[in-house]
């Protein structure tokens, strides 16, 4: 074997090793968190400086309503034949100096007497919906006016409305300026993944965090939870000792520190077990799993006044 | 020494002579179908079998695949040289197909046996042993299988035809596992489904492989100069036309991003995993249709022109899909993508013709013919390209902030960010559309086109016709007679090659 052949073989091994090493990059949570916190502070301050801006928010919610249904055959995953409640929610927010306006359109699903969603198909894929309800808020000169489907239902101090509207479906999804509230930092112990990117003139930052929920309902960031092991996509949860896990993914996109897009997604995973008999040795085995039981996805898209865009509060 | 090139009537007769009968096309294609069925089964279902049925951790399975792919890649050139050094009554390719068929089938069955009685460590050991053995036998089968069309007929039109037909049938064979899976899953539990798929394909495939091997003959005589193991890589760099071809094929991995991105598109952009078949199947069918055009196009233009044109048309198709946008209805994107995939059929088959051209070029130049090492390097190239594609895809997904599904959660499909969805769409369209054009650059150095190949083939056809003039090829089961007559002709060839070397610089 001559020197040239040896060099070729060595180059192949080096290339393979480099490829494998680059695939094994460590979690960048620690270094990225500081950068994320600094950037989001700058974005939050920039937004607060704006005299006028507007954004639309779309919120998709999916909740499994028959999780743990004993009617499911034992070899079926909870997500099969699941009944998902899928209301939709749209929110428009306009800020003009100290005044603001918001319009919330909630399209809720039809429910039966037991509170379960009603479907048009037997596979529970197509929900039936109620007529949309439109709620409008005007906060002008320190006073709040609320209209539902065009009818005034409140006019007065904001604090009084907040105290009374706690059970209102639309109010529970969004009220006031939810986007500004999202421009905060991240819980260090809960952050699983964090990255910052430059894409042409935009800056994008995202993180995912996990919290475990034990059987008595106590919530812990995953890094200090005793029921979590592994790393990356091999993260493992001790489903037998947990009742669930909550995941949050948060991202913002900014241009010259002005927010352009904010995304906030959550997932709730619930533990469940399956018992089966192994054919080859007749042994009964119980396997604990986690299944998705709730998902929310919120997207906020911003617009700012310029030559083409006018941002102003509509008349009451 | 007679000037054989001036004997135009003899040349014309020799080049037009048909050596292959319809049953040659049928039986070889069925052998290709069988091998592709095994490959389709293992590539499509082995991972999920190991993780879901045997319960082996995905990261353990991933490490095993990586180790075995590296080991497999090193085996290919070794097998190529072994094939080129082989001399037997059956030829240099057929013995391996003949004796490897049954072990290939047996290993396929063993791969999908639900060995539940073993400990966890025992299952891992079983996985390593069976998969590495499968890889070794697969190399023993695939290298000669790819090289056999090059020696089955001295008539290049027939070689072109048998390659095209067998590749189309092979593409269908790859999908046979999907058909079996869909059928069995209706009636049986998953463990039984995989086991039965392994048994049916493992039993039937060797039968079809043996039928193909028994029927087809090797009619192009092997080189009399046996290559050394190290000659394999030397050949890659000495034969500059082959170097250009391999370099172009190496870079062409970008276009494989399209098929790799389909599952991400349907899951995260259209939020409907069942749409996978509407993107994957039309693309595969379009590619097969493209293969059908290959023999006809080859009569109108040479392989290099077809390759460059197909690359440009494919890239243009992808860019059209990009500009139409991800907001279009899924079926619009699926239809446009199927059209964009039509040239891929040509890109799958034309390099095989070009590889045979480089073989003919080298035989004309030096008297040496290296089917084994040629197709071994092309196979190795395929594995390296696949590894590059996987790495590049993973890097792109990471750059676009892809949220990886957690293995700890059943059927986990996390919501992806807007930036990520844009990125997935770009991985599906504009990124491969632009980067695939780079594969044209090495092709500019590939000089075996049109008139030059016609001259080379003319010289080789006369040489081979002289060797075969006395025989009915269907009766010539071995090639010892050819080897003997090749001794007489070879001295002429070496003299010609020597003359060229003495006369001037070697034209690479």
Interface residues (C-beta under 8 A of the other chain):
Chain A: X1 X2 X5 X8 X16 X19 X20 X22 X23 X77 X78 X79 X193 X195 X197 X199 X204 X206 X208 X230 X232 X233 X234 X235 X236 X237 X247 X249 X251 X253 X261 X263 X265 X267 X269 X278 X279 X280 X281 X289 X290 X291 X292 X295 X297 X299
Chain B: X57 X58 X59 X66 X70 X114 X116 X117 X191 X230 X233 X387 X391 X394 X395 X399 X401 X403 X404 X405 X406 X407 X408 X409 X410 X411 X412 X414 X415 X417 X418 X419
